[in-house]
Every structure is written in structure tokens, then in C-alpha cells.
């Protein structure tokens, strides 16, 4: 009889626990480096999805189709993280399963999260800077630059509750993608497992903290380019609201909180309760 090419949920939990043990024992320096790479990969996916869909985003009647198209491109970011090798904060929320198994301390999990989060931030902002400085956002008579600014404005305009709830739903799906990837035993299976939940979160318009480390800084950098600012159609007052304080306080903090709840609680803890808790 041929070997089974996937794990059942109980086996996925075991893989998740073992991955959590390995991640929690990784040095801070290595976590920062691998976190940087994950930030780069997610930023590339964010820019690529915008490039594919910005013309559709520009019209209300095709906005949903634009999200659908963007969702086809964005999963490449997580696939690179999982298969090329990198450390992504949102996926690492699943380390909670190893903590609940008493195989990893809470402090070791926090060390991992903080180091990876910092690495993700540096990598994402680095690519945002390179993209804007490269002139890439001049595509479509600078419409891509304008859409980049409008995306950032929409994200910093969310209420705290909206940002938390959108963050919860996002990382619920992202951690399910990682969970399913852990259950596949070949590369094709892992790619397919990661693809569909990420496609769904992008199409739905949920909030991912690491993706926003690209989207909002890219908007901040872009608004200083007159052609991009003009293409956005936003007022001077609206443009002034796209700033670093708004990025961290109005979006990144609540979205990160929501991501932790969605990934650690609704995926990691729920599956541990279902399959391991005595």
C-alpha cells in the first residue's frame, strides 16, 4: 500500500509542537535574519498583488474582482516563507501549541515572537523603500502609486475594533494555511495547502500585520512623490494622516493583537484542546 501523503489533524498537531520546539530554541540572531527574509518575501507578494490588481482597485465596480486577482498572487509570499525557509511572526503564533504541551516556556515563545516581529518589520520596510525609490509605482501613469497611498490611508483609518477583528480573521486563515502545510508531505501539497486560505484572506480584505509593514510604509514613502499623491485623489489633510505614528498606533498595534488572537487562540489553542488536552 502506498504511503499516505498527508497527516491527519492529530498528526498535524504533533508536527506543530515539534516545529514550535525548534523555533523556540533558535538563536535571536538567526531569528532576526530569518525574520528579515520573511518580511522581504511578504513585501514582494504585497507589491506583486498590487501590481496585478491596481487597475481593478481604481473602480468601485471592479474592486472585488481586484481583491480576487490580488489573492492569486499574494500566497507566493507565504509559500516562500514556508518552503524557502524564513520566520514569520503570524505563523509563529502556532508556537502556543508547544507551550500548552509544556515543551516550550512562555518566555521562549515571546522571545521568538519579538525577534521575528522586528526582523519582519525591517525586511518589509526595506522593500517598501526600494520599491518606491525604484520608480516601480509609476506604473499606469502613476496610478499604482496613487492606489498604494489609498490602501495605506484605508488601513490607518480603521477603528481599533475594526482592526482587531479584521486581524483575528486574517491570522485564523494564515495559521490554518501553515497548519495545512505542516500536514502535507511533498512540496506540491505544501504549496496547495498554503495557497487557498491565503487567497481567501486577501480576497476578503482582512488585516495582516506583516503585510501592513509593507503596505503602510509604502504609502508613507509614496505620498512624498507629487505624481503619486496627485494620483491618489486624497486631500492634503488625508495625506497628512498617513504617517508613522498612525501606522504603529492606529493599525499595527490592534492588527497584531487580532493576529495573535486569531492564530494562537483560534487555531493553535483550539486544536490542542481538541486533540491533546486530557
HELIX and SHEET records of a PDB file:
HELIX    1   1 UNK A    9  UNK A   24  1                                  16    
HELIX    2   2 UNK A   28  UNK A   57  1                                  30    
HELIX    3   3 UNK A   60  UNK A   62  5                                   3    
HELIX    4   4 UNK A   63  UNK A   80  1                                  18    
HELIX    5   5 UNK A   81  UNK A   85  3                                   5    
HELIX    6   6 UNK A   91  UNK A   95  5                                   5    
HELIX    7   7 UNK A   96  UNK A  100  1                                   5    
HELIX    8   8 UNK A  106  UNK A  134  1                                  29    
HELIX    9   9 UNK A  136  UNK A  138  5                                   3    
HELIX   10  10 UNK A  143  UNK A  156  1                                  14    
HELIX   11  11 UNK A  160  UNK A  183  1                                  24    
HELIX   12  12 UNK A  187  UNK A  204  1                                  18    
HELIX   13  13 UNK A  209  UNK A  222  1                                  14    
HELIX   14  14 UNK A  226  UNK A  232  1                                   7    
HELIX   15  15 UNK A  236  UNK A  240  1                                   5    
HELIX   16  16 UNK A  244  UNK A  246  1                                   3    
HELIX   17  17 UNK A  247  UNK A  252  3                                   6    
HELIX   18  18 UNK A  253  UNK A  260  1                                   8    
HELIX   19  19 UNK A  261  UNK A  269  3                                   9    
HELIX   20  20 UNK A  270  UNK A  275  1                                   6    
END                                                                             
